[in-house]
Amino acid sequence: MNGLKLYYEIHGAGEPLILLHGGVGGLHMFGPTLPALAKSRKVIAVELQGHGRTADIDRPFSFEAMADDIASLIKQLGLEKADVMGYSLGGGVALQTAIRHPEVVRKLVVVSAGFSRNGLFPEVRATMDHMGPAAGEQMKRSPLNTMYPNVNWVNLFTKLGVLLRKDYDWSKEVAAIKLPTMLIYADADALYPAHIVEFYKLLGGGQRDAGLDGSGRSANQLAILPAVTHYTIAAIPCAAGSRNSIS
């Protein structure tokens, strides 16, 4: 697909759900969440360009290019449409898949990702600003190196650093999304709470009281999970219930 051989696994049966991990790691990030989702869904869990067991190619990292990869995968698998759910980096890819290829996305689930870089707390952006080859060298001594021995960590951190330092603002594109969308965040996430609320408002949520009969509520959904952080939310099995609510 687009010159890239994506690694993916298929778990369970039912409506297809594309599952996209966060930056640096791979499918291990989801822990017990993946099998929990697979109890009622056909989960197609993908490892993105240069991550996990997907080898890198001579192409910069970009949310847009990785979204094109996912759209190509959906078509290659012979699926008319699939739900797409992504966490953190994968959340940005899922969002761009819905923006660029709405014809292949049935429903969208974004976990712990924003619509602009300025939505992240300053300390998170500072960490991204310093992501590069030195951090990649340190990863060679990490347990992840044993889990994913074929990853070129220096290359991965260099390319991720370039991507994550870029400014972006997808507010206009988000406001134009017509797909049913669910946003999921930790109550101690990496993004400003105001940014999360603004994201929901761009999708038409939080505009008025739903009324006694609920008729005024948005077609889209927002979930804030308690006692969770950006770094633990992907592997919280109870969160699968929230994610399945968009089925």
C-alpha positions in Angstrom: 0.0 0.0 0.0 1.6 3.2 -1.2 4.9 1.4 -1.2 4.5 0.3 2.4 3.9 -3.2 3.7 1.7 -2.7 6.8 1.7 -5.3 9.6 -1.7 -6.0 10.9 -3.6 -8.6 13.0 -7.2 -9.6 12.8 -9.0 -10.5 16.0 -12.7 -11.4 16.6 -15.7 -11.2 14.3 -18.4 -8.6 13.6 -18.4 -5.1 12.2 -14.8 -4.2 11.2 -12.9 -1.8 13.4 -9.4 -0.5 12.4 -7.3 0.0 15.6 -4.3 2.4 15.5 -1.7 2.6 18.3 0.2 5.7 19.6 3.7 6.8 18.8 6.9 4.8 19.4 5.2 1.5 20.3 2.9 -0.9 18.6 -0.1 -3.1 19.3 1.1 -4.0 22.8 -0.1 -0.5 23.9 -3.7 -1.7 23.9 -3.1 -4.5 26.4 -6.4 -6.1 27.5 -8.4 -3.5 25.5 -7.8 -5.3 22.2 -9.3 -8.6 23.2 -12.1 -6.8 25.0 -13.0 -5.0 21.7 -12.6 -8.3 19.8 -15.4 -9.9 21.8 -18.0 -8.0 19.7 -16.0 -6.6 16.7 -13.7 -7.7 13.9 -10.7 -5.8 15.1 -8.0 -5.1 12.5 -5.1 -3.9 14.6 -2.4 -2.1 12.5 1.2 -1.0 13.1 1.9 2.3 11.4 4.9 3.2 9.2 8.2 2.5 10.9 6.5 1.2 14.1 6.5 -2.3 15.5 6.6 -4.9 12.8 5.9 -2.5 9.9 9.2 -1.6 8.3 9.9 2.0 7.4 10.1 3.3 3.8 11.8 6.3 2.3 9.1 8.8 3.1 8.7 11.3 5.9 6.2 10.6 8.6 2.9 12.5 8.1 -0.6 12.1 9.4 -1.9 12.5 5.9 0.3 9.8 4.3 -0.4 7.3 7.1 -4.1 8.1 6.7 -3.8 7.2 3.0 -2.2 3.9 4.1 -5.2 3.1 6.3 -7.7 3.9 3.5 -5.7 1.7 1.1 -5.7 -1.1 3.7 -9.5 -0.9 4.1 -9.9 -1.2 0.3 -7.4 -4.0 0.0 -9.2 -6.0 2.6 -12.4 -5.7 0.5 -14.3 -3.7 3.0 -16.8 -1.2 1.8 -16.4 0.8 5.1 -14.8 0.3 8.5 -14.9 2.1 11.8 -11.6 3.7 12.6 -10.3 4.2 16.1 -6.9 5.7 16.9 -5.0 6.6 20.1 -2.6 9.5 20.4 -0.5 9.5 17.2 -3.0 6.9 15.8 -5.8 9.3 16.8 -4.4 11.9 14.5 -4.1 9.3 11.7 -7.7 8.2 12.3 -8.9 11.8 12.2 -7.1 12.4 8.9 -8.5 9.2 7.5 -12.0 10.5 8.2 -11.1 13.9 6.7 -9.3 12.6 3.6 -11.2 9.4 3.0 -14.7 9.7 4.4 -16.0 7.2 1.9 -14.3 4.3 3.6 -15.0 5.3 7.2 -18.3 4.3 8.9 -17.7 5.8 12.3 -14.7 7.5 13.9 -13.3 7.1 17.4 -10.5 9.5 18.5 -8.7 8.7 21.8 -6.4 11.2 23.5 -5.6 13.2 20.3 -6.4 16.8 19.4 -7.2 18.8 16.3 -4.2 21.2 16.7 -0.7 21.1 18.2 -1.6 24.0 20.5 -4.1 21.8 22.3 -1.2 20.0 24.0 0.2 21.2 27.3 3.5 23.1 26.9 5.5 20.4 28.7 4.3 17.8 26.2 5.2 20.0 23.3 8.6 20.6 24.9 9.2 16.8 25.0 8.3 16.6 21.4 10.7 19.4 20.6 13.6 17.4 22.0 12.7 14.1 20.3 15.5 13.0 18.1 18.4 10.6 17.5 19.7 10.7 21.1 16.4 9.5 22.5 16.4 6.8 19.8 19.8 5.5 21.0 18.5 5.2 24.5 15.6 3.0 23.2 18.1 0.3 22.3 18.3 -0.4 26.0 14.5 -0.4 26.5 12.3 -3.5 26.9 10.6 -2.4 23.7 13.9 -3.2 21.8 13.3 -6.8 22.8 9.7 -6.7 21.8 10.4 -5.0 18.5 14.0 -6.0 17.6 13.7 -4.9 14.0 12.8 -1.2 14.7 15.4 1.4 13.8 15.0 3.5 16.9 17.2 6.3 15.9 15.4 6.6 12.6 12.0 6.3 14.3 12.7 9.0 16.9 14.2 11.3 14.3 11.2 11.1 12.0 8.7 11.3 14.8 10.5 14.4 16.1 10.2 16.1 12.8 6.5 15.2 12.6 5.6 16.2 16.1 7.3 19.5 15.9 5.2 20.7 13.0 2.3 23.1 13.7 -1.1 22.0 12.5 -4.7 23.1 13.0 -7.5 21.0 11.5 -10.4 22.9 13.0 -12.0 23.7 9.7 -11.7 20.1 8.5 -13.1 18.8 11.8 -16.1 21.1 11.6 -16.8 19.6 8.1 -16.9 16.0 9.3 -20.3 14.4 8.8 -19.4 10.9 10.2 -20.6 9.8 13.6 -17.7 10.5 15.9 -16.7 9.7 19.4 -14.0 11.5 21.4 -12.4 9.7 24.4 -10.0 11.3 26.9 -8.5 10.8 30.3 -9.4 13.2 33.0 -5.6 13.8 33.3 -4.7 13.8 29.6 -1.9 15.5 27.7 -4.3 18.1 26.3 -6.0 21.2 27.8 -9.5 20.4 28.9 -10.6 23.5 27.0 -9.2 22.0 23.8 -11.2 18.8 24.3 -14.4 20.8 24.8 -13.6 22.8 21.7 -13.1 19.6 19.7 -16.5 18.4 20.8 -18.0 21.8 19.9 -16.5 21.7 16.4 -18.4 18.4 15.9 -21.7 20.1 17.0 -21.7 19.0 20.6 -22.1 21.1 23.7 -24.2 23.7 21.9 -27.4 23.4 24.0 -29.3 21.5 26.6 -30.4 18.1 25.3 -33.9 18.4 26.8 -35.9 16.0 28.9 -36.3 13.6 26.0 -32.7 13.9 24.8 -33.8 15.2 21.4 -31.4 18.1 21.6 -28.3 16.1 22.1 -25.5 15.9 19.6 -25.2 12.8 17.3 -21.6 12.7 18.3 -20.2 11.6 21.7 -17.6 12.7 24.3 -16.3 10.5 27.1 -13.9 11.5 29.9 -12.5 8.6 31.8 -11.8 9.1 35.5 -8.4 8.4 37.2 -6.7 7.8 33.9 -3.8 9.5 32.1 -2.7 9.9 28.5 -0.2 7.2 29.1 -2.6 4.6 30.5 -5.9 5.2 28.7 -5.2 2.8 25.8 -4.8 -0.2 28.0 -7.8 0.3 30.3 -10.2 -2.6 29.5 -13.2 -0.8 31.0 -12.8 1.9 28.4 -13.7 -0.6 25.7 -17.3 -0.2 26.9 -17.1 3.5 26.0 -15.6 2.6 22.7 -18.2 0.0 21.9 -21.0 2.5 22.6 -20.5 3.9 19.2 -21.3 0.5 17.6 
